[in-house]
Amino acid sequence: MQYRDECTNEYAALFTDGGGAASKLAEKWGWYHVLVQLANEQILQIEEITERPIESVFMHLCYLKDLAQERKQDNK
């Protein structure tokens, strides 16, 4: 539990919606939805992702979230 709490604190940006509502698909499928996105919808890639250290995956997710926000701002 302590490790989970540390990860949640370290990567807090991943565990907040930033004011936006989660999609129904994300609400229904949770982490599986994230894994499928990271695997580019290739089922064989999901295992490869789950074997990576969680910190590496969280870092990548943080980057993707920041990139999406920047692109959204650029489009305004």
Summary of the structure (lengths in Angstrom):
residues: 76
radius of gyration: 13.5
end to end distance: 40.9
largest distance: 40.9
contacts: 154
relative contact order: 0.13
helix: 74%
strand: 0%
